[in-house]
Amino acid sequence: SISTYRTGLITSDGCNTVVASTANANIEIVSPEGSINGCNNPIYPKVLIKNKSADNLYTALIKYKINSSPYQYQWWNGNLSQNETDSISLSGIAIGGTSHMIEVELLQPNNNQDVDTSDNYAIKLFQTTGGTSVNINLITDNYANETSWYLYDANNNLIDSSGNLSNNSHYIYNHCLENMCYKLVINDTEGDGFCCNYGNGSVSVNKVLINQEIAQLSYFNFSDTINFCVSALNNTEIFINKIKVFPNPTNGILFFNSDFFMKDIPIIAQVFDLGGRLVLSEETTEEEIDLYNFENGIYILDLQQRNKITKNKIILNKP
């Protein structure tokens, strides 16, 4: 008898209807771009998101990194109608060197899968000109009126100086210095410097970004000179789409033109998925990479030889 069945089954609609995602947004990198001063560090990226869907966009997750830094994540919340945009300033990332690449990706628009992921990922190259933020830390003793200092570059050009100081005070002088060598001259008119029973004076030079002391002095007589140099952390060059990879999209076997690299020196090939996970790493002297064992999708191919790295976006579309 039908009366033996649960009545809820009679009125049930069966499986719930699956509602397809309509979320569709893209992301662009506004800054950094081009050439910027090396003392603008950390870098605070700015991105632009656009709602391409007929439904309003309320939330999205932005994933980003610069060079080999760990990925950073930042949520955006707002209300964008179709084709409206919003610019977002992201949290800062410290960098080293002079050649850089920023990568950003837009994830989970309205907490759903984007119906078109082809424009959810962006890459941009930028350069930092020579420049390191440096602090001169000066602690005066009981007779600061005797003390003065002068900062010169490698060509003996005066950059800064000071002699109007107060007793037992801590002064911090910040300078954006090009990557070269410098000298800091400190004088004491009475010839007793930071010494003895006249207080605890000292002077030091620190790189601001990494809080690294690169020079210091705590004892001198009439005059002494601190010599120090500042330089970028590395000189790796990053190139986007510098070499030809083909076919792209590929059905699994990918070829590349190695004329950009030096002959007879191995090339390190690395493939990353859009989550930033390394899925392939191999050393090769050939011009061929086999991706057939990977799932269809978008990947980033890195080819590195010594201090040069090329990056290409690869679309794997197996039959």
QUIBELMO-V873189 format. One record per residue. N is the residue number from 0. RES is the residue in three letters. PSI is psi in whole degrees, 0 to 359 (999 if undefined). Layout:
n: (N/N)
res: (RES/RES)
psi: (PSI/PSI)
//
This chain:
n: (0/1/2/3/4/5/6/7/8/9/10/11/12/13/14/15/16/17/18/19/20/21/22/23/24/25/26/27/28/29/30/31/32/33/34/35/36/37/38/39/40/41/42/43/44/45/46/47/48/49/50/51/52/53/54/55/56/57/58/59/60/61/62/63/64/65/66/67/68/69/70/71/72/73/74/75/76/77/78/79/80/81/82/83/84/85/86/87/88/89/90/91/92/93/94/95/96/97/98/99/100/101/102/103/104/105/106/107/108/109/110/111/112/113/114/115/116/117/118/119/120/121/122/123/124/125/126/127/128/129/130/131/132/133/134/135/136/137/138/139/140/141/142/143/144/145/146/147/148/149/150/151/152/153/154/155/156/157/158/159/160/161/162/163/164/165/166/167/168/169/170/171/172/173/174/175/176/177/178/179/180/181/182/183/184/185/186/187/188/189/190/191/192/193/194/195/196/197/198/199/200/201/202/203/204/205/206/207/208/209/210/211/212/213/214/215/216/217/218/219/220/221/222/223/224/225/226/227/228/229/230/231/232/233/234/235/236/237/238/239/240/241/242/243/244/245/246/247/248/249/250/251/252/253/254/255/256/257/258/259/260/261/262/263/264/265/266/267/268/269/270/271/272/273/274/275/276/277/278/279/280/281/282/283/284/285/286/287/288/289/290/291/292/293/294/295/296/297/298/299/300/301/302/303/304/305/306/307/308/309/310/311/312/313/314/315/316/317/318)
res: (SER/ILE/SER/THR/TYR/ARG/THR/GLY/LEU/ILE/THR/SER/ASP/GLY/CYS/ASN/THR/VAL/VAL/ALA/SER/THR/ALA/ASN/ALA/ASN/ILE/GLU/ILE/VAL/SER/PRO/GLU/GLY/SER/ILE/ASN/GLY/CYS/ASN/ASN/PRO/ILE/TYR/PRO/LYS/VAL/LEU/ILE/LYS/ASN/LYS/SER/ALA/ASP/ASN/LEU/TYR/THR/ALA/LEU/ILE/LYS/TYR/LYS/ILE/ASN/SER/SER/PRO/TYR/GLN/TYR/GLN/TRP/TRP/ASN/GLY/ASN/LEU/SER/GLN/ASN/GLU/THR/ASP/SER/ILE/SER/LEU/SER/GLY/ILE/ALA/ILE/GLY/GLY/THR/SER/HIS/MET/ILE/GLU/VAL/GLU/LEU/LEU/GLN/PRO/ASN/ASN/ASN/GLN/ASP/VAL/ASP/THR/SER/ASP/ASN/TYR/ALA/ILE/LYS/LEU/PHE/GLN/THR/THR/GLY/GLY/THR/SER/VAL/ASN/ILE/ASN/LEU/ILE/THR/ASP/ASN/TYR/ALA/ASN/GLU/THR/SER/TRP/TYR/LEU/TYR/ASP/ALA/ASN/ASN/ASN/LEU/ILE/ASP/SER/SER/GLY/ASN/LEU/SER/ASN/ASN/SER/HIS/TYR/ILE/TYR/ASN/HIS/CYS/LEU/GLU/ASN/MET/CYS/TYR/LYS/LEU/VAL/ILE/ASN/ASP/THR/GLU/GLY/ASP/GLY/PHE/CYS/CYS/ASN/TYR/GLY/ASN/GLY/SER/VAL/SER/VAL/ASN/LYS/VAL/LEU/ILE/ASN/GLN/GLU/ILE/ALA/GLN/LEU/SER/TYR/PHE/ASN/PHE/SER/ASP/THR/ILE/ASN/PHE/CYS/VAL/SER/ALA/LEU/ASN/ASN/THR/GLU/ILE/PHE/ILE/ASN/LYS/ILE/LYS/VAL/PHE/PRO/ASN/PRO/THR/ASN/GLY/ILE/LEU/PHE/PHE/ASN/SER/ASP/PHE/PHE/MET/LYS/ASP/ILE/PRO/ILE/ILE/ALA/GLN/VAL/PHE/ASP/LEU/GLY/GLY/ARG/LEU/VAL/LEU/SER/GLU/GLU/THR/THR/GLU/GLU/GLU/ILE/ASP/LEU/TYR/ASN/PHE/GLU/ASN/GLY/ILE/TYR/ILE/LEU/ASP/LEU/GLN/GLN/ARG/ASN/LYS/ILE/THR/LYS/ASN/LYS/ILE/ILE/LEU/ASN/LYS/PRO)
psi: (145/341/345/350/152/131/334/330/332/322/355/144/2/213/143/144/130/121/119/145/139/4/133/107/160/171/142/153/121/313/153/159/161/224/128/161/137/343/353/75/125/166/131/95/154/132/162/125/149/135/117/354/155/340/145/148/127/333/153/157/129/126/134/159/164/129/232/21/157/153/141/151/137/128/142/137/136/209/101/126/176/132/5/155/164/140/141/130/127/160/153/152/128/141/162/163/192/338/130/158/130/136/134/151/138/125/154/50/129/33/32/173/132/135/343/100/3/338/25/359/133/147/142/139/148/162/148/127/163/126/130/130/121/138/132/117/116/122/119/160/205/349/64/336/345/348/141/159/157/133/125/151/186/342/16/24/131/125/315/161/164/145/358/83/155/153/143/49/154/118/139/118/118/136/142/108/136/161/90/191/154/167/137/114/128/134/153/120/337/356/14/2/217/90/149/235/24/16/170/78/158/166/140/161/129/140/125/314/315/8/49/125/124/352/151/159/131/350/131/175/255/320/150/160/131/120/133/160/149/148/161/159/329/171/30/133/134/132/137/127/34/328/160/126/138/155/153/104/154/153/7/320/123/135/152/153/117/13/337/334/164/146/150/15/126/148/133/118/127/138/130/142/177/351/359/6/135/118/346/135/122/154/131/150/3/179/37/139/133/115/13/332/1/159/152/144/193/134/161/124/120/128/122/135/115/240/21/133/130/147/133/141/129/135/118/120/81/150/999)
//
